[in-house]
Amino acid sequence: MFENLSDRLERSFKLLKGQGTITEINVAETLKDIRRALLDADVNYKIAKKFTDDVKDKALGQQVLTAVKPGQLMVKIVKDELAELMGGKAAEIELKSKPAVILMAGLQGSGKTTFSGKLANLLKKKQGRHPLLVAGDVYRPAAIDQLKVLGEQIGVPVYTEEGNMDPVKIAKAAIQEAKAKGHDVVIVDTAGRLAVDEQMMNEISAIKAAINPDEILFVVDSMTGQDAVNTAKEFNDRLDFDGVILTKLDGDTRGGAALSIRSVVEKPIKFVGTGEKVDALDIFHPDRMADRILGMGDIVSLVEKAQEQFDEEEAKRLQKKLAKNTFDFNDFLKQINQIKKMGNLKDVVGMIPGMGKAMKNMDIDDDAFKHIEAIIYSMTPMEREDPSIISGSRRKRIADGSGTDVQEVNRLLKQFAETRKMMRMVSQGKNVQRMMSGMQQRGRR
């Protein structure tokens, strides 16, 4: 997401290259190009115009320091304005009641049911909550089954009433069930509805009145662009929801919804969905998103994702193995699994400053490690522990077993040997620069 916008903005800033100061004349073309870039990203025209006007007001008259070029100053101003446009700072959900009740709303196919499961998983794992999911979509039988599957997957119970077609009664009964069984959060999934469907809008209004939720979250498919913003406004006029959830932000979307929706409905974006997996859900940080749009990466989120997978005991064990040069393919597999748990690989790499543009045309999917894993799983336990015993005949057997060829097996063994050597140097505090150089060389192959 945002790749085209990032490229356009980068070209816009280059228009100021070589200028000694920012003036109304030399900034005009840059701002015009920025406005075009926002419009191409499906941002509402009025919002795009106000944005560039605000940037212009802040840019003109600013003293450009000798150490700072006008283009760099403009990047800083645009970054701050982008963050402000998207809300300024992260907004948390307010869960004060016992149990706290969260009501989900949105269009058909927006991803409400999937998000309900993701949110329950996040509250359980990161906040130690005991959520109860409620199947309130009585019109789509598959929604109830989907929620059951998600609940089983994350270890969260799902409240259903087979045959009951009254979502208001189901939601009220679910809250009583939560009180009786000690659940501190109730997440009510509802049927998808169209803003023009008066009967369905009356129904969700009735659910809101009956259960008095702590949070009403409106789920928007970011792939729908500006239409999502218009729909959000109609729903907000009716429900006065508390926050927006943007799903499918990992897709091929221009990003107009993410940039526009906060200004239109004046409600914060609270979460973004970044993939299909149950843990592919992130708190929305406007400042970090602004950094990513401008190609600056998002190192803070990257570190947070790494910390979530960090196991202190495992790290100590690994440190000892590295020091003794006994790091083996079993350890390598564990490291691969930790990386995969961090989320979509292309998104993870894109969080590294400067890497977003470099990875733009590279196709990195979640199966990027499958050939490596297949080769390792085709080794015997002894071969994984001691790769030095893998002879020519063993390599042929491993290649046949993994559906690869001997050249791929040879390449992995060579790269593993280099990686182990470099990891040992790092563990001993030696020659970090040499390690980075080696990684870059392997990345070019």
Secondary structure as the mmCIF struct_conf table of DSSP 4:
data_model
#
loop_
_struct_conf.conf_type_id
_struct_conf.id
_struct_conf.beg_label_comp_id
_struct_conf.beg_label_asym_id
_struct_conf.beg_label_seq_id
_struct_conf.end_label_comp_id
_struct_conf.end_label_asym_id
_struct_conf.end_label_seq_id
HELX_RH_AL_P HELX_RH_AL_P1 GLU A 3 LYS A 14
TURN_TY1_P TURN_TY1_P1 LEU A 15 GLY A 18
BEND BEND1 GLY A 20 THR A 21
HELX_RH_AL_P HELX_RH_AL_P2 GLU A 24 ASP A 40
TURN_TY1_P TURN_TY1_P2 ALA A 41 ASP A 42
HELX_RH_AL_P HELX_RH_AL_P3 TYR A 45 ALA A 59
TURN_TY1_P TURN_TY1_P3 LEU A 60 GLY A 61
TURN_TY1_P TURN_TY1_P4 THR A 66 ALA A 67
BEND BEND2 VAL A 68 VAL A 68
HELX_RH_AL_P HELX_RH_AL_P4 PRO A 70 LEU A 85
TURN_TY1_P TURN_TY1_P5 MET A 86 GLY A 87
BEND BEND3 GLY A 88 LYS A 89
BEND BEND4 SER A 97 PRO A 99
STRN STRN1 ALA A 100 GLY A 106
TURN_TY1_P TURN_TY1_P6 GLN A 108 GLY A 109
BEND BEND5 SER A 110 GLY A 111
HELX_RH_AL_P HELX_RH_AL_P5 LYS A 112 GLN A 127
STRN STRN2 PRO A 131 GLY A 136
BEND BEND6 TYR A 139 TYR A 139
HELX_RH_AL_P HELX_RH_AL_P6 PRO A 141 ILE A 154
TURN_TY1_P TURN_TY1_P7 GLY A 155 GLY A 155
STRN STRN3 VAL A 158 TYR A 159
TURN_TY1_P TURN_TY1_P8 GLU A 162 GLY A 163
HELX_RH_AL_P HELX_RH_AL_P7 PRO A 167 LYS A 181
TURN_TY1_P TURN_TY1_P9 GLY A 182 GLY A 182
BEND BEND7 ASP A 184 ASP A 184
STRN STRN4 VAL A 185 THR A 190
TURN_TY1_P TURN_TY1_P10 ALA A 195 VAL A 196
HELX_RH_AL_P HELX_RH_AL_P8 GLU A 198 ILE A 211
BEND BEND8 ASP A 214 ASP A 214
STRN STRN5 GLU A 215 ASP A 221
HELX_RH_3T_P HELX_RH_3T_P1 SER A 222 THR A 224
TURN_TY1_P TURN_TY1_P11 GLY A 225 GLY A 225
HELX_RH_AL_P HELX_RH_AL_P9 GLN A 226 LEU A 239
BEND BEND9 ASP A 242 ASP A 242
STRN STRN6 GLY A 243 THR A 247
TURN_TY1_P TURN_TY1_P12 LEU A 249 ASP A 250
BEND BEND10 GLY A 251 ASP A 252
HELX_RH_AL_P HELX_RH_AL_P10 GLY A 256 VAL A 265
STRN STRN7 ILE A 269 GLY A 273
BEND BEND11 GLY A 275 LYS A 277
TURN_TY1_P TURN_TY1_P13 VAL A 278 ASP A 279
STRN STRN8 LEU A 281 ILE A 283
HELX_RH_AL_P HELX_RH_AL_P11 PRO A 286 ILE A 293
TURN_TY1_P TURN_TY1_P14 LEU A 294 GLY A 295
HELX_RH_AL_P HELX_RH_AL_P12 ILE A 299 GLU A 308
TURN_TY1_P TURN_TY1_P15 GLN A 309 GLN A 309
HELX_RH_AL_P HELX_RH_AL_P13 GLU A 312 ALA A 323
TURN_TY1_P TURN_TY1_P16 LYS A 324 ASN A 325
HELX_RH_AL_P HELX_RH_AL_P14 PHE A 329 LYS A 341
TURN_TY1_P TURN_TY1_P17 MET A 342 MET A 342
HELX_RH_AL_P HELX_RH_AL_P15 LEU A 345 GLY A 350
TURN_TY1_P TURN_TY1_P18 MET A 351 MET A 351
BEND BEND12 ILE A 352 ILE A 352
TURN_TY1_P TURN_TY1_P19 PRO A 353 GLY A 354
HELX_RH_AL_P HELX_RH_AL_P16 MET A 355 ALA A 358
TURN_TY1_P TURN_TY1_P20 MET A 359 ASN A 361
TURN_TY1_P TURN_TY1_P21 ASP A 366 PHE A 369
HELX_RH_AL_P HELX_RH_AL_P17 LYS A 370 TYR A 377
TURN_TY1_P TURN_TY1_P22 SER A 378 SER A 378
BEND BEND13 MET A 379 MET A 379
HELX_RH_AL_P HELX_RH_AL_P18 PRO A 381 GLU A 385
HELX_RH_3T_P HELX_RH_3T_P2 PRO A 387 ILE A 389
HELX_RH_AL_P HELX_RH_AL_P19 GLY A 392 SER A 402
TURN_TY1_P TURN_TY1_P23 GLY A 403 GLY A 403
BEND BEND14 THR A 404 THR A 404
HELX_RH_AL_P HELX_RH_AL_P20 VAL A 406 SER A 427
TURN_TY1_P TURN_TY1_P24 GLN A 428 GLY A 429
HELX_RH_AL_P HELX_RH_AL_P21 VAL A 432 ARG A 444
#
